Structures are given as C-alpha cells and as structure tokens.
Amino acid sequence: MELTAHLRAEPAPGWIRAKLYTRNIAGGMFEEDCELWDSAGRLVAQSRQLARQPRD
C-alpha cells in the first residue's frame, strides 16, 4: 500500500545486517520497519511499509 525508504550512507565493504520488525497488525493491515547496518556498525538505510496482511 505504501513504502518509504531512506538511504543514510554508503555502506562499508562486507556484510549488511538487516533488522525487520512489525509492531502492529490490525484491520487486515500491518506496518513493517527495516534497518540495514553495515560491517562498521553504521545505519545505512531504513524503510517502513504499510501492507495488507497475507491471506491464509
């Protein structure tokens, strides 16, 4: 339904660590936040989306 992304910095060489989490599911919708951290421990990108809950 909606996606916002923020690029914060160019990542350092190496692995990228991703943290994804949802705090609220209601009315068939949910919000999901994502953080991407580089190998130097810096936050390099963030996103948030509002999406429809998957059907069974």
The 8 nearest C-alpha neighbors of each residue, nearest first, counted from 0:
[[1, 50, 49, 2, 51, 48, 28, 29],
 [0, 2, 49, 48, 50, 3, 47, 30],
 [3, 1, 48, 47, 49, 4, 0, 46],
 [2, 4, 47, 46, 48, 1, 5, 45],
 [3, 5, 46, 45, 47, 2, 6, 44],
 [6, 4, 45, 44, 46, 7, 3, 43],
 [5, 7, 44, 8, 43, 45, 4, 9],
 [6, 8, 43, 44, 5, 42, 9, 45],
 [9, 7, 43, 6, 10, 44, 42, 41],
 [8, 10, 43, 11, 7, 6, 37, 44],
 [11, 9, 37, 43, 8, 12, 38, 41],
 [10, 12, 37, 38, 39, 13, 9, 14],
 [13, 11, 10, 38, 14, 37, 39, 15],
 [14, 12, 38, 11, 15, 37, 10, 39],
 [13, 15, 38, 37, 16, 12, 11, 36],
 [14, 16, 37, 36, 38, 35, 17, 13],
 [17, 15, 36, 35, 37, 14, 18, 38],
 [18, 16, 35, 34, 36, 19, 15, 33],
 [17, 19, 34, 33, 35, 20, 16, 32],
 [20, 18, 33, 32, 17, 34, 31, 21],
 [19, 21, 32, 31, 22, 33, 18, 30],
 [20, 22, 31, 30, 23, 32, 29, 19],
 [23, 21, 20, 30, 24, 31, 29, 32],
 [22, 24, 29, 21, 30, 25, 28, 31],
 [23, 25, 29, 28, 27, 22, 26, 30],
 [26, 24, 27, 28, 23, 29, 52, 30],
 [25, 27, 28, 24, 29, 52, 51, 23],
 [26, 28, 52, 25, 51, 24, 29, 53],
 [29, 27, 51, 52, 26, 25, 50, 24],
 [30, 28, 24, 50, 49, 23, 52, 51],
 [29, 31, 49, 48, 21, 23, 50, 32],
 [32, 30, 21, 48, 47, 20, 29, 49],
 [31, 33, 47, 20, 19, 46, 21, 48],
 [32, 34, 19, 46, 45, 18, 47, 20],
 [33, 35, 45, 18, 17, 44, 36, 19],
 [36, 34, 17, 44, 16, 43, 42, 45],
 [37, 35, 42, 16, 41, 15, 43, 40],
 [38, 36, 15, 40, 39, 10, 41, 11],
 [37, 39, 14, 40, 13, 11, 15, 36],
 [40, 38, 37, 41, 11, 36, 10, 12],
 [41, 39, 37, 38, 36, 42, 16, 43],
 [42, 40, 36, 37, 39, 43, 38, 10],
 [41, 43, 36, 35, 44, 37, 40, 7],
 [42, 44, 8, 7, 36, 35, 41, 10],
 [45, 43, 6, 35, 7, 5, 34, 42],
 [46, 44, 34, 5, 33, 4, 35, 6],
 [45, 47, 4, 33, 3, 32, 5, 34],
 [48, 46, 32, 3, 31, 2, 33, 4],
 [47, 49, 2, 31, 1, 30, 50, 3],
 [48, 50, 30, 1, 0, 29, 31, 2],
 [51, 49, 0, 29, 28, 48, 30, 52],
 [50, 52, 28, 27, 53, 29, 49, 0],
 [51, 53, 27, 28, 29, 50, 54, 24],
 [54, 52, 51, 55, 27, 50, 28, 29],
 [53, 55, 52, 51, 27, 28, 50, 26],
 [54, 53, 52, 27, 51, 28, 24, 26]]
